[in-house]
Amino acid sequence: MQFGLTESQKILKDNARKFFSVECPTAEVRRLMETDTAYDPALWSKMAEQGFTGIIFPEEAGGLGLGKVELILLMEEMGYALVPGPFFSTVVLAGSVLDACGNSDQKKKYLEPVCQGKARATVAMVLDTAARPDPEDGRVTIANGKLTGRKLFVPDAAVADFIVVIAGSGVFVAESKAPGIKISAMKAMDGTRKLHVVEFNNTPAEKLAGTTGAMQALDVATAALVGEMVGGMQRTLDMTVQYAKTRKQFGKAIGSFQAVQHKCADMYLETESSRSAAYYAAWALQEGTPDAAIAVSIAKMYASDACRNVGNNGIQVEGGMGFTWENDLHLYYRRAKASETMLGDASFHRERIARLAIDAHAVPAQTARTA
């Protein structure tokens, strides 16, 4: 097994770091988060020109045809730069579901414009009170090809051209300007990723050809989210270490104090462990290994706790400065707290790991009775 990145993967990661440092500096992040949508058409167009919007999708759909590992590397750099806007909801969430569940005609209609950067999309699924995915819930119903019901916590719905709806009876696509759709803003902790309520009232929708691939698509999105969280943790660590080197107390840099060093060491440990888990989950999904789903849940379980701990330690090291609006650290902490529960928090994934492990080692009833 190759434990390191390939030369092409390193080039992708380095180029993405350079691209976002120029096109999406912190000043631009702050400007966009103060808008209603956190979406910049110019930045979106430049990302499409780089091929980012079609990174993992097949070439026949207008994509680059790269692998899941490349997606995680890109998301890591986007997390490091705290890129705002609908990339995750469009490319990672909606794109993965469309690729997994759509037929060739539906991919040409919906996925190809996403790959080309001509369309934005999002996924609406039912979430429980802990903001964990519950796609089997039937609170949105369909009759005669029309949707009725409500979805909460839908990311970037205000700028979506169409909405992919996961409900108990299947996967559907509704145009955002279709009759009966109402989109309302929700308060969000992370200003770079806007959340919405989407209500359907006899809204016409097209059912995608498949449904079995939806959960695997959500696994791809979960692994990508962990990659983004890793990038945010790395940036938090970098800012904290830099502060500890320059801030002085009692005539010494605070980084020379053992208590501060321990916190930075803990941040480094949790960041690197999360990165390893994210990379393995991406590889497992790419190779289709039997433990892919478990690997994804392990990565999200660990990173959900780790990103909170890294943020906590970063703010404690910076002390009062960490709480100020002018300091960028709190921007990453907000993203970390929002991502902690998105697509399932640590408790949700611990339960999922247990269920998957039981299913993988279940003994058929007849065999058990014979034994």
N, C-alpha and C positions, 0 to 999 in steps of 0.2 A: 504494500500500500504506500502511495506517495503522500507523505505528511506535510509537504510544503506546497506553496502555490506555484503554478507553472509560470513561465516567463510572460505569456500573454495575459494571465490573470494579474500579475504584478503591474504590467503596463496599464491595464484597465483601471486598477485601483489608484495608481499614481496619477493618471490622466484625470480621473474623476476628482481627486483631491485638488488638483490645480484648477480644474474647470470651476468647481464650486467656490473656491477661494476668491476667484475673480468675479464670477457672475452672481454669487450670492453671499457677499460679506455680511457680517453681523448687522451693519447699518441697514442693509436691504431687508434682512429678516425682521428687524424691528419695524421698518416701514410697512411691510406687508401684513404683519400680525395686527396692526392697527386698522386695517381695512376690514370690510365686511366678509370678504371671501379668502383672504391670504393668497390670492391667485394673481400671477403676473403673466399675461399672454406672451410678452417678449421672452421671459425666462423659459416658459413652456416651449416656445418655438425653438429656442437654442438647445434645449434638452432633446427635443425630437431630432434635430439635426445631428446630434451626437449619437443617435440610435438608442438612447436610453428608454424611450417609450415602447420599444419593441424588443427589448434585450433578450427575453427568454422565449419569444414566440417564433413559430416556424417562418421560414423565408417566404413560403407561399402566401402567408398572411401579411407580409410586409415587415416581418421582424428580422432580428439578427440571428436567431436560432442558437443562442448561447445557452449555457446550462444554469442550474440553480445556484451553483457556487458563485458564478459571475454575478447573479442577481444579488446575492447576500453581500458580496464585496461592494457593489454599487450602493446598496442600502446602507452599508456601514459608513461610507463616505458622505452620504446624504444626512445621516444622523450626526456625523461629526460637524457638518456645516449647518445643521438644524434647518434644512431646506423646507420652507413652508409650501402650502398648496396641495393640489389633488393628485400628486404622483402615486402615493401609496394606494389611495382609494381607486384610482383609475387603472393603473398598470398592474399593480400587485393583486389587489382584491378583485375588481371587476374583470380585468384581463385574464387572470388565472381561472376564474369561474367560466368565462366565455370559452376559453381554450379547452377546458375539460368537458363542458356540457353542450357546446354548440356543434351543429353539423357544418358542413363546408359552406353552405349558403349563409348561415347565421354568422359564421366567422367572417365571411367577406363583408357582411352588412355591418357588423358591430365591432369585431376585433381589428379588422384592417384599418379603419379610421383611427383607432386608439394607437396602433403601431406607428401610423404616419403622423401622429400628433394633431390630428384634425378633430378629434372628439375627446371629451372627458366623460367619465362615468363613475359610478359608485355602487356599492352593494348594500342593500337593506335586508337585514336579517333580524329576527326577534332576539332580544337580549333579556336575560333575567335581571333581577334587582341588583345583582352584583356585576352587571355589564358583561356577562359571559355568554358566548354564543349558544343559541338554542334553536337550530334550524328546523327542528321537528314541530315546533309550536305552530298552531294553526290560527293565530289571531288575524292573519290576512287570508281571506278566502277568495276563491275565484269561481265565477259562474258565467257561462256563455262567453268565455274569453275576456272577462273583466275582473279587475282586482278591487276588493273592498277591505279596508282595515287601516292600521296605523303601524309605523315602524319608528322606533326611537334610536337616538345616537347614530344617525346615518352621517358618515363623514363627507364633507364637501358636496353635499347635495345641491347647493345653490348654484354651483358652476357645472353640474353634470348635464350632459346632453341626453343621457338615458340612465335609467336606474335598473340594476339587476336585483331582482327580488327573490330571496330564498324563503320558501314557505314549505309546510309539511307535504304538500301535494306536488311539488316540483320547483323548477327554477324558471323565472319569467323575466322578460325585459319590457320595461315601460318607458316610453319617451317622456322626458321631463316636462314637456309642454303639452302632453296629452290631456284631454279633458278629465276633470275630477281629481287632479293632483294638486295638493297644497303643501308647500315647503315652508317650514318655520324654523328660525334660528333657535338654538339652545345655548345656554351658557356653558362654556368649556374652560377647563383649567388651562389647556394648552392653546394659546392664541394663534399658533401657526397651523393648527388643524381644526377647522370649524366643524361643529356638529349640528345636526338638524333633526327635526321631526318631519316625517313624510307621511301624509295622509292620502289614502286612495278612496275614491268614491265612484264605483262603476268605471274604473279606469281601464281602457283597452290595453292588453299586454300580449306579447308573443311568448309562447312556452318554448324553452330550449329543448333540443331533441333528447338530451341525456340528463340524468339526475345523479347517477352513481358517482360521478367524479367530483361532486361539489365539496365533499368533505376533504378529499385529497387536495383540492384547490385551496381550501382554507388552511390546510397544513403548510402549503407553500407560502401563503400569506403570513402565517404565524412565524415561520422560520425567517422570512424577510423582515418582519417586525423585530425579531430578536437581533438580526444584523444591524438594524437601525439603532436599537437600544445600545448595542456594543459601541457604535460610533459615538453616541452621546456620552457614554461612560468614559470613553477614551478622552474626549474633549474636556470633560469635567476633571478628570485626573490631570491632564496637561495643565489646565488653568490653575488647579490647586497647587501642584508642584511648583509652578512658576511663582505663584504668590508666596509660597513658603520659602522660596529662595531669596525673595526680595524684601519681605516684611520683617522688620526688626523689632525685637523686644529685649530690654535689658542689654542693649548693645550687640545683640547677636541675631542672626537670621532665625526665624522660628523653626525653619527646617532642620536646625541643629538639635532641637529638643526631641527627646525620645518619644514623647507622647504623640507629637505631630508625625514623626516618622512612622509610628505604628499605624496611624490612621491612613497615611498615604500607602503603606504596604498592603493594608487590607483592601484599599481601593484598587490597587494594581492586581492583587490576587483575584478579586471578583470580576474585574474587567477581562483578564486573560482567560479565566475559566468560562465566562460567558461566551467569549470569542471561540474558544475550542468547541463548546457545545453547539454554537450556531453553525460553524463550519462543518461539523460532523452531520448535523441534521440536514444541511443543504446537500452534502454528498450522498447521504442515505436516500433522500428524495430523488436525487438525480439518477442514482443507480437502481432505485426501486428495491432496496433491501427489505427483508421482512420486518426489521425493527424501525423502519422509517418513521411511522407515526409516534412510536414511543420516544424516539430520538428528538422529534419536534417538541413533544410535551416536556421532556427533560430540559431542553434548552429554554423553553418559555418559563417553566417552573423556576429554574435557577435564576434566569435573568430578571424575572419579575421582582424577586427579592433583592437581587444584587444591584439593580439600577436605583432602587430606593436607598439602599445602604450607601452606595457610592455618592449619591446626591446629599444624603445626610452628612456624611463625613466631610465632603467638600465644603459645605456651608459651615460646619463647625470649625474647620481649619481656618477659613477666611473670617470667621467671627462676625462682627457687626457688618462688615463689608459685604458678606454673602447675602444679606437680606436687602441690600439697597437696589432700587430700580435700575440704576446706572450700571450695576454689575451684571455681566452676562450669565453668571452661574445659575441664577434662578430661572432663566429661560430653559436651560437644559433640565433643570429639576422638574419644571412643569411638564415638559415632554415626557420625562421618565415616569412621573406619577400617572399621566394619562395612558402611557403605553403599558404600565404595570397591569392594568385591568383589561385592556383592549384584547379581544380574542381569547379571553380567559386568564384569570389571575393564577397565582401559584397554587391555591387550594383546588381550583378547578382542574388544573393539569395533574396534580397529585392523584386526584380521584380518577382521572382519565388513564393515567399510567397504570393504576391498580386494575381498572377494568380491562385494559388491553393486555396486561400480563396474565390475568385470569383467563381471558379468551384464548390467548396463545397457548396456554398449558392445560386447557380444559380437557378432561377425560370424558369420552362419550359415555352416556348413561349405561348402555348395555355392557360396555367393556368394564365399567366400574362394578356392576352387579356381578359379572362373571368372576372378576378378581376377588 
